[in-house]
């Protein structure tokens, strides 16, 4: 995540967050961790940042996926290097923090912030998503993704990219429900990251994806799952992050369950495919 030495404008964002999410333990912990992450990054406090993260940890800088599966990998990653000094960056302004509990021990967070120079000039906007989970007896950040846009460059709606991402996710759900491992493979980029509940699973090869998906698929196919609500959280010509409500239908079309999902698709070498799926 990019940021600055000080975080300003915190009260409006905190009030907005409080008004949009239930005041559960999960929501409280997610709010605390995200604000602490901003503060630690702005101080270039690598020790504090590490204390807020889970390992394995996945990060998407733009459409570039980085996965740290060990302490040594995390220690040498860009995640803990602190603020950059190669541009006009001076501080960040956190403007939106939306929190959506996916379960009692996992939360999907959407963030908007800006980068400002020392003279107060704003020169970049950013959207980000975080997945906060309780694992190993503690709350931590398991995944984060960021899209940065210099002021006056980029932006736009990109409706085709959003439609492609939603379609990919619906097809992935259908393939998983049908135990169609080959179909699932065609819809993802490798390495592919899944957050099943609070467990972060990294599929680095087609064989690993096949073995893991086969083990995760029950003997009888899952009930049919359908996307019923989609909200865009990150958007660029090369990456889309969507939050979705997934409804699980049983025999006769009866509603069996609802799940909260976070899906990230990337365009790599001209091909759109899923890079991250987080579900209950």
C-alpha positions in Angstrom: 0.0 0.0 0.0 1.3 3.5 -0.8 1.0 6.2 1.8 2.6 9.1 3.6 4.1 10.3 6.8 0.9 11.5 8.4 -2.7 10.4 8.0 -5.2 13.3 7.9 -8.9 13.6 7.4 -9.5 10.5 9.6 -12.7 11.6 11.4 -15.0 11.7 8.3 -13.8 8.3 7.1 -14.3 6.8 10.6 -17.8 8.2 10.7 -18.6 6.9 7.3 -17.3 3.5 8.2 -19.3 3.4 11.4 -22.5 4.3 9.6 -22.1 1.5 7.0 -21.2 -1.6 8.9 -22.5 -3.3 12.0 -20.5 -2.7 15.2 -19.5 -6.4 15.6 -16.2 -7.6 16.9 -15.1 -8.4 13.4 -15.9 -4.8 12.2 -14.1 -3.3 15.1 -11.0 -5.3 14.6 -11.0 -4.6 10.8 -11.3 -0.9 11.5 -8.5 -1.0 14.0 -6.2 -2.9 11.8 -6.7 -0.8 8.7 -6.1 2.5 10.6 -3.1 1.0 12.4 -1.7 -0.1 9.0 -2.0 3.4 7.6 -0.3 4.8 10.7 2.5 2.3 10.7 3.2 2.7 7.0 3.4 6.5 7.4 5.9 6.1 10.2 7.9 3.5 8.1 7.5 1.3 11.2 8.2 -2.2 9.7 7.9 -3.9 13.2 4.4 -2.5 13.7 3.4 -3.3 10.1 4.6 -6.9 10.5 2.5 -7.3 13.7 -0.6 -6.4 11.7 -0.1 -9.1 9.0 -0.7 -12.8 8.5 1.7 -15.1 6.8 1.1 -16.3 4.1 0.2 -12.8 2.8 -0.8 -11.7 -0.7 -0.5 -8.3 -2.3 -1.6 -6.9 -5.6 0.3 -3.7 -6.7 -1.7 -2.8 -9.7 -2.0 -6.1 -11.6 1.2 -7.5 -10.2 0.7 -10.3 -7.6 3.2 -10.8 -4.8 2.9 -13.7 -2.3 4.9 -14.0 0.9 4.6 -17.6 2.3 7.4 -17.3 4.9 8.7 -14.8 7.4 11.9 -14.3 5.5 10.0 -13.5 2.3 7.8 -11.0 4.1 10.8 -9.3 5.7 12.4 -8.6 2.3 9.1 -7.5 0.6 8.0 -4.0 -0.4 5.2 -4.4 2.1 7.6 -3.5 5.0 9.8 -0.9 3.3 7.9 2.1 4.3 7.3 5.3 2.4 8.9 5.8 -1.0 11.2 8.8 -1.6 11.4 8.8 -5.3 8.4 11.1 -5.9 6.7 14.1 -4.3 5.0 12.1 -1.7 4.7 13.6 1.8 1.5 12.3 3.4 -1.7 10.4 2.6 -5.3 11.4 3.3 -7.6 8.5 4.0 -11.1 9.4 2.7 -13.2 6.3 2.8 -13.2 3.1 4.8 -16.1 0.7 4.1 -16.2 -2.5 6.2 -18.3 -5.5 5.3 -18.0 -8.5 7.6 -18.0 -11.7 5.5 -18.3 -13.9 8.6 -17.6 -13.6 12.3 -13.9 -14.1 11.6 -13.3 -12.4 8.2 -13.9 -8.9 6.9 -13.6 -7.4 3.4 -12.6 -3.7 3.6 -12.7 -1.1 0.8 -10.5 2.1 1.1 -10.0 5.3 -0.8 -7.1 7.7 -0.1 -5.0 10.3 -1.8 -1.3 11.1 -1.9 -0.3 14.7 -1.2 3.0 16.6 -1.5 4.5 18.6 1.3 2.8 21.8 0.0 -0.6 20.1 0.2 -0.9 19.5 -3.5 -2.8 16.3 -4.2 -1.1 14.3 -7.0 -2.6 10.8 -6.9 -5.8 9.0 -5.9 -6.0 5.4 -4.8 -8.5 2.7 -4.2 -7.6 -0.4 -2.2 -9.2 -3.6 -0.7 -8.0 -5.5 2.4 -9.0 -8.9 3.7 -8.8 -9.0 7.5 -9.1 -12.4 9.2 -8.8 -14.0 12.6 -6.4 -16.9 12.2 -4.0 -18.6 14.6 -5.7 -16.9 17.5 -5.3 -13.3 16.3 -6.6 -10.8 13.9 -4.4 -9.8 10.9 -4.4 -8.6 7.3 -4.2 -11.5 4.9 -4.4 -9.7 1.6 -4.3 -6.2 0.2 -4.7 -4.8 -3.3 -4.2 -1.2 -4.5 -4.9 0.8 -7.6 -3.1 4.1 -7.9 -4.1 6.9 -10.4 -2.1 10.1 -10.9 -4.3 13.1 -10.9 -5.4 13.8 -14.5 -4.4 10.4 -15.7 -6.6 7.3 -16.2 -9.9 7.0 -14.3 -13.1 6.3 -16.1 -15.8 3.7 -15.7 -14.4 0.7 -17.7 -17.8 -1.0 -17.8 -16.5 -3.8 -20.1 -13.9 -4.8 -17.5 -16.5 -4.9 -14.7 -18.8 -7.0 -16.9 -15.9 -9.4 -17.8 -15.0 -9.8 -14.1 -18.6 -10.5 -13.0 -19.0 -13.1 -15.9 -15.7 -14.8 -15.0 -16.8 -15.1 -11.3 -20.2 -16.5 -12.2 -18.6 -19.1 -14.6 -16.1 -20.0 -11.9 -19.0 -20.6 -9.4 -20.8 -22.8 -12.0 -17.6 -24.8 -12.7 -17.0 -25.3 -9.0 -20.6 -26.3 -8.4 -20.3 -28.8 -11.2 -16.9 -30.1 -9.9 -15.5 -29.1 -13.3 -11.8 -28.6 -12.4 -10.7 -28.1 -16.0 -13.3 -25.4 -16.4 -12.0 -23.7 -13.2 -8.5 -23.8 -14.5 -9.4 -21.9 -17.7 -10.9 -19.0 -15.7 -7.9 -18.2 -13.4 -4.3 -16.8 -13.6 -1.6 -18.8 -11.9 -0.6 -18.3 -9.2 -4.2 -18.2 -8.1 -5.1 -17.1 -4.5 -8.2 -18.3 -2.6 -9.3 -17.3 0.8 -11.5 -20.1 2.0 -12.8 -18.8 5.2 -9.7 -17.5 6.9 -7.3 -19.9 5.2 -5.2 -18.4 2.4 -4.5 -21.0 -0.3 -2.0 -20.4 -3.1 -2.3 -22.5 -6.3 1.0 -22.1 -8.2 0.5 -24.8 -10.8 -2.3 -26.4 -12.8 -1.6 -29.7 -11.1 -1.8 -28.1 -7.6 -5.1 -26.4 -8.5 -6.5 -29.7 -9.8 -5.5 -31.7 -6.7 -6.8 -29.0 -4.3 -10.0 -28.4 -6.1 -10.7 -32.1 -6.4 -10.2 -32.4 -2.6 -12.4 -29.4 -1.9 -15.3 -30.5 -4.1 -17.8 -32.8 -2.4 -18.8 -36.1 -3.9 -22.2 -34.6 -4.9 -22.0 -31.2 -6.7 -22.6 -28.0 -4.7 -26.0 -26.5 -4.9 -26.3 -23.8 -7.6 -24.8 -20.5 -6.6 -25.7 -17.2 -8.4 -24.4 -13.7 -8.0 -27.2 -11.3 -7.0 -25.4 -8.0 -6.1 -22.1 -6.6 -7.4 -20.2 -3.5 -6.2 -17.0 -2.2 -7.8 -14.2 -1.6 -5.3 -11.1 -1.2 -7.5 -11.1 -0.3 -11.2 -8.5 0.2 -13.9 -7.9 -1.0 -17.4 -5.9 -3.9 -16.0 -7.6 -4.8 -12.7 -11.1 -5.0 -11.2 -12.1 -5.9 -7.7 -15.7 -6.6 -7.0 -17.7 -7.4 -3.9 -20.6 -9.7 -4.5 -23.5 -11.3 -2.7 -23.7 -15.0 -3.7 -27.0 -16.8 -3.2 -27.0 -20.6 -2.9 -30.1 -22.3 -4.3 -31.1 -25.8 -3.4 -33.5 -28.3 -5.0 -36.6 -26.7 -6.2 -35.0 -23.2 -6.3 -35.2 -22.7 -2.5 -32.6 -20.3 -1.0 -30.2 -22.3 1.2 -27.6 -19.7 2.1 -25.9 -16.4 1.3 -22.2 -15.7 1.1 -20.2 -12.5 0.8 -17.4 -12.6 -1.8 -14.5 -10.5 -2.9 -13.2 -11.2 -6.4 -10.2 -9.7 -8.1 -9.6 -10.2 -11.9 -6.5 -9.0 -13.8 -5.7 -8.5 -17.4 -2.3 -10.2 -18.0 -0.9 -10.3 -21.6 -4.3 -9.5 -23.0 -6.2 -12.2 -21.1 -8.7 -11.5 -18.3 -8.9 -14.1 -15.6 -9.5 -14.4 -11.8 -6.5 -13.8 -9.6 -8.1 -13.8 -6.1 -11.4 -15.2 -4.7 -12.3 -14.7 -1.1 -15.5 -16.4 0.2 -16.9 -17.7 3.4 
